[in-house]
Amino acid sequence: MSEKIRVLVADDQTLVRTGFRVILEAEGDIEVVAEADTGTAAIRQAQLVAPDVILMDIRMPELDGLSATEEIRRQPDPPTIIVLTTFDQNEYVYRALRAGAAGFLLKDSPSTRLIAAVRAAATGDSLIEPAITRRLVERFVEPVVAQGLPPELATLTDRELDVLRLIARGLSNAEIAAELVVAETTVKTHVARLLTKLGVRDRVQAVVVAYETGFANRH
């Protein structure tokens, strides 16, 4: 990754792209290196400018953001993609997970959340809006309330369980570190270990496990 976080903003609304650019470039460590107003343009720009992070809207002409995400993630060393969504787009979230999106951000999120999501994505972390997590789980996961520690989580240490609970709330590594008063590198180690123990690919899948087993519903 370069000294500045290189971002590609893909959205068919000029005002949205301009707003994101203004917010992000006010930060000294973030640079918007390109914009795209269609999924096809997003694929082309991703190849031309090699961004670290892409903010990808779902609904765009020519090719939607999910199809563009699938195509970009098939390329060698692809950038991290954050999908921009709204509350009426629940049906797209699961497909975005399968397409390789690292996180989700509501389009009306505060600027601090946008900046945090970009920084998290640039470091290999992911950030999912808690509201999106809840709606995702409500739609795709059968509600369970565990009475004790679910057997699927029996191999996790107490601190790893703490981290999983906070991941399920949608917190990034930096936010978890602040909550637990530990170094961010320590959180990354805990996350890597719990993902391995759970046998899941990423923290998004870990969130689903937390809800499927009823663990997240107890906190």
Backbone as JSON, one array per atom type, in Angstrom:
{
  "sequence": "MSEKIRVLVADDQTLVRTGFRVILEAEGDIEVVAEADTGTAAIRQAQLVAPDVILMDIRMPELDGLSATEEIRRQPDPPTIIVLTTFDQNEYVYRALRAGAAGFLLKDSPSTRLIAAVRAAATGDSLIEPAITRRLVERFVEPVVAQGLPPELATLTDRELDVLRLIARGLSNAEIAAELVVAETTVKTHVARLLTKLGVRDRVQAVVVAYETGFANRH",
  "N": [[0.84, -1.19, 0.0], [0.51, 2.25, -0.74], [1.87, 5.4, 0.55], [-0.26, 7.17, 1.03], [-3.71, 6.28, 1.39], [-5.2, 4.91, -1.33], [-8.09, 5.58, -3.06], [-10.9, 4.5, -4.92], [-13.89, 5.78, -6.02], [-17.0, 4.59, -6.74], [-19.97, 5.35, -8.04], [-23.15, 6.2, -9.33], [-24.16, 8.71, -8.96], [-23.32, 12.01, -9.22], [-23.16, 13.95, -7.17], [-22.91, 12.39, -4.88], [-20.44, 11.12, -5.3], [-18.8, 13.39, -5.34], [-19.21, 14.39, -2.77], [-18.16, 12.31, -1.19], [-15.51, 12.44, -2.02], [-14.71, 14.99, -1.1], [-14.98, 14.65, 1.7], [-13.18, 12.52, 2.21], [-10.71, 13.41, 1.18], [-10.14, 15.45, 2.84], [-8.85, 14.33, 4.84], [-5.54, 13.69, 5.74], [-4.31, 11.3, 5.05], [-5.59, 10.0, 3.01], [-6.46, 9.57, -0.4], [-8.45, 10.26, -3.18], [-8.25, 8.62, -6.04], [-9.56, 8.09, -8.38], [-12.75, 8.12, -10.09], [-15.9, 6.53, -10.79], [-18.82, 6.01, -12.74], [-20.32, 3.89, -13.51], [-20.66, 0.28, -13.32], [-19.02, -0.97, -15.19], [-17.16, 1.02, -15.76], [-15.98, 1.15, -13.26], [-14.61, -1.27, -13.09], [-12.76, -0.89, -15.13], [-11.35, 1.41, -14.21], [-10.3, 0.39, -11.86], [-8.39, -1.35, -12.82], [-6.73, 0.45, -14.11], [-5.77, 2.38, -12.21], [-5.16, 1.0, -9.9], [-6.29, 0.97, -7.09], [-6.23, 1.07, -3.43], [-8.52, 0.74, -1.98], [-11.96, 0.34, -2.79], [-14.94, 2.13, -2.97], [-18.01, 1.0, -3.5], [-20.99, 1.44, -5.11], [-24.18, -0.18, -5.15], [-26.32, -0.03, -7.04], [-25.96, 0.75, -10.27], [-25.74, 1.97, -13.65], [-25.38, 0.05, -16.78], [-23.58, -1.99, -15.67], [-24.1, -3.57, -12.62], [-23.04, -2.79, -9.21], [-22.45, -5.11, -7.75], [-21.91, -7.12, -9.63], [-19.68, -5.92, -10.75], [-18.0, -5.97, -8.54], [-17.64, -8.75, -8.23], [-16.2, -9.29, -10.59], [-13.89, -7.68, -10.3], [-12.77, -8.76, -7.97], [-11.88, -11.14, -8.92], [-9.55, -10.61, -10.17], [-5.9, -10.56, -10.18], [-4.33, -9.91, -7.05], [-6.43, -8.14, -5.91], [-8.12, -5.01, -5.03], [-9.44, -3.95, -1.82], [-12.91, -4.04, -1.26], [-15.58, -1.99, -0.41], [-18.95, -2.13, 0.02], [-21.53, 0.06, -0.81], [-24.63, 0.71, 0.58], [-28.24, 0.77, 1.11], [-31.07, 0.85, 3.35], [-33.1, -0.45, 2.0], [-32.04, -2.44, 0.51], [-31.54, -5.03, 1.33], [-31.63, -7.58, 0.14], [-29.44, -7.69, -1.48], [-27.21, -7.87, 0.06], [-26.29, -10.4, 0.95], [-25.45, -11.55, -1.45], [-23.37, -9.8, -2.01], [-21.57, -10.47, 0.0], [-20.82, -13.02, -0.85], [-19.61, -12.28, -3.17], [-17.24, -11.21, -2.39], [-16.99, -8.84, -0.98], [-15.57, -6.72, 1.5], [-16.73, -5.24, 3.42], [-19.57, -3.26, 4.53], [-21.36, -0.26, 4.05], [-23.63, 2.15, 5.09], [-25.18, 4.51, 2.98], [-25.91, 6.9, 4.08], [-24.33, 7.18, 6.27], [-22.45, 8.72, 8.97], [-19.7, 11.0, 8.4], [-17.43, 10.29, 9.86], [-17.68, 7.57, 10.13], [-17.45, 6.68, 7.5], [-14.78, 7.4, 6.94], [-13.46, 5.82, 8.86], [-14.14, 3.29, 7.9], [-12.8, 3.17, 5.44], [-10.13, 3.37, 6.25], [-9.95, 1.08, 7.83], [-10.4, -0.93, 5.92], [-8.18, -0.57, 4.31], [-6.14, -1.59, 5.83], [-6.54, -4.23, 5.8], [-8.54, -4.95, 7.44], [-12.04, -5.08, 8.27], [-15.16, -3.38, 8.13], [-18.35, -3.39, 9.22], [-21.47, -1.97, 9.13], [-23.25, -1.91, 12.13], [-26.07, -1.87, 12.02], [-26.56, -2.95, 9.51], [-25.5, -5.49, 9.84], [-27.28, -6.56, 11.74], [-29.68, -6.59, 10.25], [-28.96, -8.23, 8.16], [-28.51, -10.66, 9.49], [-31.05, -11.08, 10.6], [-32.42, -11.65, 8.29], [-31.21, -13.88, 7.08], [-30.42, -15.72, 9.02], [-31.56, -18.11, 11.29], [-33.11, -17.22, 14.25], [-31.52, -17.78, 17.36], [-31.24, -18.44, 20.78], [-28.77, -18.94, 22.92], [-28.3, -20.95, 25.83], [-26.07, -21.59, 27.27], [-22.48, -21.56, 26.73], [-22.06, -21.95, 23.32], [-21.25, -25.08, 21.77], [-19.74, -24.88, 19.44], [-18.08, -22.79, 19.89], [-16.39, -23.53, 21.85], [-13.62, -23.83, 21.85], [-12.54, -21.34, 21.93], [-10.77, -18.76, 23.65], [-11.4, -16.77, 26.63], [-10.82, -14.1, 26.04], [-10.83, -14.14, 23.25], [-13.5, -14.68, 22.86], [-14.55, -12.31, 23.82], [-13.63, -10.59, 21.81], [-14.95, -11.67, 19.57], [-17.6, -11.1, 20.25], [-17.59, -8.31, 20.03], [-16.89, -8.0, 17.36], [-19.22, -8.99, 16.25], [-20.87, -6.93, 16.86], [-20.16, -5.15, 14.99], [-17.79, -3.73, 15.11], [-14.6, -2.33, 14.21], [-11.11, -3.41, 14.06], [-9.56, -1.4, 15.29], [-11.49, -0.08, 16.83], [-12.26, -2.16, 18.51], [-9.88, -2.55, 19.89], [-9.74, -0.15, 21.33], [-12.01, -0.46, 22.93], [-11.36, -2.71, 24.49], [-9.07, -1.9, 25.61], [-6.45, -2.53, 24.64], [-3.58, -3.2, 22.5], [-3.85, -2.58, 18.96], [-2.59, -4.44, 17.34], [-2.63, -6.65, 18.96], [-5.34, -7.24, 18.98], [-5.65, -7.95, 16.27], [-4.22, -10.32, 16.25], [-5.8, -11.91, 17.95], [-8.17, -11.97, 16.41], [-7.3, -13.32, 14.08], [-6.68, -15.82, 15.18], [-9.17, -16.67, 16.22], [-10.68, -16.84, 13.9], [-9.39, -18.94, 12.62], [-9.83, -21.03, 14.46], [-12.61, -21.19, 14.33], [-12.9, -21.96, 11.77], [-13.52, -20.32, 9.6], [-13.56, -17.99, 6.82], [-13.43, -15.17, 6.97], [-14.13, -12.18, 8.95], [-16.76, -11.48, 8.55], [-18.08, -13.89, 8.11], [-17.62, -14.92, 10.61], [-19.26, -13.33, 12.16], [-21.77, -14.26, 11.36], [-21.64, -16.88, 12.36], [-21.57, -16.28, 15.08], [-24.16, -15.33, 15.49], [-25.72, -17.44, 14.52], [-25.21, -19.46, 16.35], [-26.31, -18.4, 18.57], [-24.77, -17.0, 20.32], [-24.19, -14.23, 19.97], [-26.65, -13.15, 20.5], [-26.9, -13.2, 23.2], [-25.7, -11.06, 24.29]],
  "CA": [[0.0, 0.0, 0.0], [1.27, 3.48, -0.83], [1.85, 6.21, 1.76], [-1.66, 7.54, 1.19], [-4.68, 5.26, 1.01], [-5.72, 5.27, -2.65], [-9.49, 5.18, -3.09], [-11.74, 4.66, -6.1], [-15.3, 5.94, -5.65], [-17.87, 4.17, -7.84], [-21.36, 5.68, -7.75], [-23.67, 6.88, -10.52], [-24.6, 10.07, -8.63], [-22.18, 12.93, -9.15], [-23.11, 14.6, -5.86], [-22.41, 11.42, -3.91], [-19.0, 10.98, -5.53], [-18.15, 14.64, -4.93], [-19.27, 14.45, -1.31], [-17.18, 11.37, -0.64], [-14.16, 12.96, -2.31], [-14.45, 16.11, -0.18], [-14.81, 14.11, 3.05], [-11.98, 11.68, 2.3], [-9.48, 14.14, 0.9], [-9.88, 16.34, 3.98], [-7.95, 13.56, 5.69], [-4.21, 13.74, 5.15], [-3.77, 9.99, 4.66], [-6.48, 9.39, 2.02], [-6.53, 10.25, -1.68], [-9.36, 9.69, -4.17], [-7.43, 8.6, -7.26], [-10.41, 7.96, -9.56], [-14.18, 7.97, -9.88], [-16.58, 5.76, -11.83], [-20.27, 6.16, -12.63], [-20.95, 2.63, -13.88], [-19.87, -0.87, -12.93], [-18.0, -1.19, -16.22], [-16.11, 2.02, -15.53], [-15.29, 0.8, -12.02], [-13.66, -2.33, -13.43], [-11.68, -0.27, -15.93], [-10.54, 2.28, -13.36], [-9.57, -0.45, -10.9], [-7.22, -1.87, -13.53], [-5.84, 1.56, -14.5], [-5.16, 3.13, -11.11], [-4.79, 0.08, -8.82], [-6.58, 1.57, -5.77], [-6.18, 0.19, -2.27], [-9.9, 0.53, -1.53], [-13.02, 0.81, -3.68], [-16.29, 2.33, -2.43], [-18.8, 0.51, -4.63], [-22.44, 1.49, -5.01], [-24.82, -1.38, -5.71], [-27.13, 0.25, -8.23], [-25.33, 1.6, -11.28], [-26.1, 1.55, -15.01], [-24.5, -0.81, -17.57], [-23.23, -3.17, -14.88], [-24.3, -3.16, -11.23], [-21.86, -2.83, -8.36], [-22.15, -6.46, -7.3], [-21.25, -7.79, -10.75], [-18.36, -5.31, -10.84], [-17.23, -6.51, -7.42], [-17.27, -10.12, -8.57], [-15.17, -9.25, -11.63], [-12.66, -7.1, -9.75], [-12.19, -9.68, -6.99], [-11.26, -12.26, -9.65], [-8.27, -10.16, -10.7], [-4.77, -10.79, -9.27], [-4.11, -8.9, -6.01], [-7.5, -7.15, -6.04], [-8.29, -4.07, -3.93], [-10.52, -4.22, -0.87], [-14.12, -3.37, -1.72], [-16.64, -1.7, 0.55], [-20.2, -1.95, -0.71], [-22.42, 1.11, -0.31], [-25.97, 0.17, 0.53], [-29.29, 1.47, 1.84], [-31.89, -0.12, 4.08], [-34.03, -1.19, 1.14], [-31.26, -3.31, -0.37], [-31.14, -6.22, 2.09], [-31.48, -8.77, -0.69], [-28.15, -7.67, -2.16], [-26.09, -7.99, 0.99], [-25.75, -11.76, 0.94], [-24.7, -11.72, -2.7], [-22.13, -9.03, -1.89], [-20.66, -11.29, 0.8], [-20.3, -14.09, -1.72], [-18.78, -11.67, -4.23], [-15.95, -10.87, -1.84], [-16.95, -7.53, -0.33], [-14.97, -6.79, 2.82], [-17.54, -4.51, 4.38], [-20.76, -2.57, 4.04], [-21.51, 1.07, 4.63], [-24.85, 2.83, 4.69], [-24.85, 5.73, 2.24], [-26.15, 8.08, 4.91], [-23.5, 7.1, 7.47], [-21.68, 9.94, 9.25], [-18.38, 11.03, 7.74], [-16.44, 9.58, 10.67], [-17.82, 6.13, 9.85], [-16.88, 6.5, 6.17], [-13.32, 7.47, 7.06], [-13.03, 4.64, 9.61], [-14.3, 2.11, 7.04], [-11.73, 3.19, 4.44], [-8.87, 3.06, 6.93], [-10.0, -0.32, 8.24], [-10.25, -1.74, 4.72], [-6.81, -0.41, 3.8], [-5.22, -2.38, 6.65], [-6.95, -5.63, 5.75], [-9.63, -5.11, 8.38], [-13.3, -4.77, 7.61], [-16.08, -2.68, 9.01], [-19.73, -3.59, 8.78], [-22.4, -1.2, 9.94], [-24.03, -2.78, 13.01], [-27.45, -1.95, 11.56], [-26.59, -3.88, 8.38], [-25.28, -6.82, 10.4], [-28.53, -7.03, 12.34], [-30.67, -6.87, 9.21], [-28.46, -9.41, 7.44], [-28.75, -11.83, 10.32], [-32.49, -11.28, 10.68], [-32.93, -12.17, 7.02], [-30.61, -15.13, 6.65], [-30.07, -16.6, 10.12], [-32.65, -18.46, 12.19], [-32.77, -16.72, 15.58], [-31.23, -18.76, 18.4], [-30.75, -17.88, 22.03], [-28.02, -20.0, 23.6], [-28.38, -20.91, 27.28], [-24.69, -21.64, 27.73], [-21.54, -21.33, 25.63], [-22.28, -22.9, 22.23], [-20.11, -25.98, 21.59], [-18.92, -24.43, 18.3], [-17.16, -21.76, 20.36], [-15.74, -24.06, 23.05], [-12.15, -23.74, 21.78], [-12.12, -19.95, 22.03], [-10.44, -18.25, 24.97], [-12.3, -15.71, 27.09], [-10.53, -12.86, 25.32], [-11.3, -14.34, 21.89], [-14.96, -14.53, 22.92], [-14.79, -10.86, 23.91], [-13.39, -10.03, 20.48], [-16.03, -12.12, 18.7], [-18.8, -10.35, 20.61], [-17.45, -6.97, 19.49], [-16.98, -8.14, 15.9], [-20.65, -9.16, 15.94], [-21.49, -5.6, 16.98], [-19.78, -4.37, 13.83], [-16.64, -2.89, 15.4], [-13.34, -2.59, 13.52], [-10.03, -3.76, 14.98], [-9.18, -0.23, 16.07], [-12.55, 0.16, 17.81], [-12.18, -3.24, 19.5], [-8.7, -2.26, 20.71], [-10.12, 0.91, 22.26], [-13.0, -1.01, 23.86], [-10.72, -3.65, 25.4], [-7.86, -1.23, 26.12], [-5.27, -3.31, 24.24], [-3.02, -2.74, 21.24], [-4.56, -3.08, 17.78], [-1.9, -5.65, 16.88], [-3.13, -7.75, 19.81], [-6.67, -7.57, 18.46], [-5.46, -8.66, 15.01], [-3.81, -11.69, 16.59], [-7.0, -12.61, 18.45], [-9.08, -12.19, 15.28], [-6.74, -14.38, 13.24], [-6.8, -17.1, 15.89], [-10.56, -17.12, 16.33], [-11.12, -17.24, 12.56], [-8.82, -20.27, 12.39], [-10.53, -21.98, 15.31], [-13.99, -21.35, 13.85], [-12.86, -22.51, 10.41], [-14.19, -19.41, 8.67], [-12.65, -17.23, 5.96], [-13.28, -13.77, 7.35], [-14.9, -11.76, 10.11], [-18.18, -11.47, 8.2], [-18.57, -15.24, 8.4], [-17.57, -15.08, 12.07], [-20.48, -12.69, 12.66], [-22.89, -15.18, 11.11], [-21.5, -17.97, 13.34], [-21.94, -15.74, 16.39], [-25.61, -15.25, 15.56], [-26.31, -18.78, 14.3], [-25.07, -20.25, 17.58], [-27.01, -17.72, 19.64], [-23.8, -16.3, 21.18], [-24.35, -12.78, 19.86], [-27.95, -12.77, 21.05], [-26.85, -13.19, 24.65], [-24.93, -9.9, 24.75]],
  "C": [[0.87, 1.24, 0.0], [1.13, 4.28, 0.46], [0.44, 6.7, 2.06], [-2.55, 6.39, 0.76], [-5.34, 5.71, -0.29], [-7.13, 4.69, -2.81], [-10.12, 5.44, -4.45], [-13.19, 4.73, -5.63], [-16.17, 5.62, -6.86], [-19.34, 4.37, -7.43], [-21.91, 6.46, -8.94], [-24.17, 8.3, -10.24], [-23.39, 10.98, -8.41], [-22.05, 13.57, -7.77], [-22.57, 13.66, -4.79], [-20.9, 11.27, -4.05], [-18.25, 12.21, -5.05], [-18.12, 14.75, -3.41], [-18.26, 13.54, -0.66], [-15.76, 11.88, -0.85], [-13.8, 14.07, -1.31], [-14.16, 15.6, 1.23], [-13.48, 13.38, 3.18], [-10.7, 12.48, 2.12], [-9.21, 15.22, 1.95], [-8.96, 15.66, 4.99], [-6.58, 13.49, 5.01], [-3.69, 12.42, 4.62], [-4.62, 9.3, 3.6], [-6.52, 10.23, 0.75], [-7.51, 9.53, -2.6], [-8.66, 9.77, -5.52], [-8.27, 8.47, -8.52], [-11.86, 7.84, -9.14], [-14.75, 7.15, -11.03], [-18.08, 5.9, -11.64], [-21.04, 4.94, -13.12], [-20.07, 1.48, -13.38], [-18.75, -1.16, -13.9], [-16.84, -0.23, -16.03], [-15.31, 1.7, -14.28], [-14.25, -0.29, -12.28], [-12.47, -1.75, -14.18], [-10.76, 0.58, -15.07], [-9.73, 1.47, -12.35], [-8.3, -1.01, -11.54], [-6.21, -0.76, -13.83], [-5.09, 2.17, -13.32], [-4.77, 2.27, -9.91], [-5.03, 0.68, -7.43], [-6.38, 0.56, -4.64], [-7.59, -0.21, -1.84], [-10.86, 1.06, -2.58], [-14.31, 0.97, -2.86], [-17.25, 2.07, -3.58], [-20.3, 0.59, -4.36], [-23.03, 0.25, -5.64], [-25.52, -1.08, -7.03], [-26.44, 1.25, -9.14], [-25.72, 1.09, -12.66], [-25.01, 0.7, -15.65], [-24.19, -2.12, -16.84], [-23.36, -2.77, -13.41], [-23.03, -3.38, -10.41], [-21.48, -4.22, -7.9], [-21.44, -7.26, -8.39], [-19.83, -7.23, -10.92], [-17.45, -5.83, -9.73], [-16.74, -7.91, -7.71], [-16.12, -10.14, -9.57], [-13.84, -8.74, -11.08], [-11.98, -8.07, -8.78], [-11.57, -10.91, -7.66], [-9.88, -11.9, -10.19], [-7.14, -10.46, -9.7], [-4.6, -9.61, -8.31], [-5.17, -7.79, -6.06], [-7.56, -6.19, -4.85], [-9.39, -4.55, -2.99], [-11.74, -3.41, -1.29], [-15.13, -3.22, -0.6], [-17.91, -1.39, -0.24], [-21.06, -0.89, -0.02], [-23.86, 0.63, -0.47], [-26.95, 1.09, 1.26], [-30.18, 0.42, 2.47], [-32.82, -0.93, 3.19], [-33.31, -2.17, 0.23], [-30.77, -4.57, 0.34], [-30.82, -7.41, 1.2], [-30.13, -8.83, -1.39], [-26.98, -7.98, -1.23], [-25.46, -9.37, 0.96], [-24.95, -12.02, -0.33], [-23.37, -10.97, -2.64], [-21.11, -9.78, -1.05], [-20.01, -12.36, -0.07], [-19.38, -13.53, -2.8], [-17.41, -11.25, -3.71], [-15.85, -9.49, -1.23], [-16.41, -7.68, 1.09], [-15.82, -6.09, 3.87], [-18.7, -3.82, 3.71], [-20.87, -1.24, 4.76], [-22.82, 1.66, 4.14], [-24.5, 4.17, 4.06], [-25.08, 6.99, 3.06], [-25.38, 8.02, 6.23], [-22.78, 8.42, 7.72], [-20.29, 9.84, 8.64], [-17.33, 10.27, 8.53], [-16.49, 8.08, 10.4], [-17.24, 5.8, 8.48], [-15.36, 6.45, 6.25], [-12.78, 6.23, 7.78], [-13.1, 3.39, 8.74], [-13.17, 2.03, 6.02], [-10.4, 2.82, 5.09], [-8.82, 1.59, 7.36], [-9.75, -1.23, 7.04], [-8.81, -1.72, 4.21], [-5.8, -1.24, 4.59], [-5.61, -3.85, 6.68], [-8.06, -5.96, 6.74], [-10.93, -4.95, 7.59], [-14.21, -4.12, 8.63], [-17.47, -2.83, 8.43], [-20.63, -2.79, 9.7], [-23.21, -2.15, 10.82], [-25.48, -2.95, 12.54], [-27.58, -2.94, 10.39], [-26.41, -5.3, 8.88], [-26.58, -7.38, 10.97], [-29.54, -7.42, 11.28], [-30.26, -8.09, 8.39], [-28.8, -10.67, 8.21], [-30.24, -12.13, 10.43], [-33.04, -11.95, 9.43], [-32.45, -13.59, 6.73], [-30.31, -16.13, 7.76], [-31.28, -16.85, 11.01], [-32.28, -18.03, 13.61], [-32.59, -17.86, 16.59], [-30.77, -18.01, 19.63], [-30.08, -19.0, 22.81], [-28.13, -19.83, 25.11], [-26.98, -20.92, 27.9], [-23.78, -21.34, 26.55], [-21.78, -22.37, 24.54], [-21.05, -23.79, 22.03], [-19.18, -25.56, 20.44], [-17.85, -23.43, 18.74], [-16.32, -22.24, 21.54], [-14.23, -23.9, 23.03], [-11.64, -22.3, 21.92], [-11.81, -19.57, 23.48], [-11.42, -17.16, 25.37], [-12.07, -14.42, 26.3], [-10.99, -12.96, 23.86], [-12.83, -14.23, 21.82], [-15.34, -13.06, 23.03], [-14.67, -10.21, 22.54], [-14.52, -10.41, 19.52], [-17.32, -11.34, 18.99], [-18.76, -8.95, 20.0], [-17.46, -6.97, 17.97], [-18.46, -8.22, 15.49], [-21.42, -7.86, 16.09], [-21.09, -4.68, 15.84], [-18.56, -3.5, 14.03], [-15.42, -3.31, 14.56], [-12.28, -2.98, 14.53], [-9.64, -2.6, 15.87], [-10.21, 0.06, 17.17], [-12.55, -0.91, 18.9], [-11.01, -2.99, 20.45], [-9.03, -1.19, 21.75], [-11.08, 0.39, 23.33], [-12.34, -1.89, 24.92], [-9.45, -3.1, 26.03], [-6.63, -2.12, 25.89], [-4.76, -2.74, 22.92], [-3.79, -3.33, 20.06], [-3.91, -4.34, 17.23], [-2.35, -6.87, 17.68], [-4.5, -8.2, 19.32], [-6.55, -8.37, 17.17], [-5.06, -10.11, 15.26], [-5.0, -12.5, 17.07], [-7.96, -12.93, 17.31], [-8.58, -13.33, 14.41], [-6.91, -15.75, 13.89], [-8.24, -17.59, 15.96], [-11.12, -17.52, 14.97], [-10.64, -18.66, 12.26], [-9.59, -21.32, 13.19], [-11.97, -22.24, 14.85], [-14.05, -21.95, 12.45], [-13.59, -21.65, 9.4], [-13.16, -18.54, 7.97], [-12.4, -15.82, 6.46], [-14.22, -13.42, 8.49], [-16.39, -11.67, 9.81], [-18.8, -12.83, 8.5], [-18.58, -15.5, 9.91], [-18.81, -14.46, 12.71], [-21.68, -13.63, 12.51], [-22.85, -16.34, 12.12], [-21.95, -17.49, 14.72], [-23.45, -15.67, 16.56], [-26.26, -16.62, 15.4], [-26.27, -19.61, 15.58], [-25.8, -19.62, 18.76], [-26.08, -16.93, 20.55], [-24.03, -14.79, 21.17], [-25.65, -12.31, 20.5], [-27.96, -12.7, 22.56], [-26.21, -11.92, 25.2], [-25.53, -8.62, 24.21]]
}
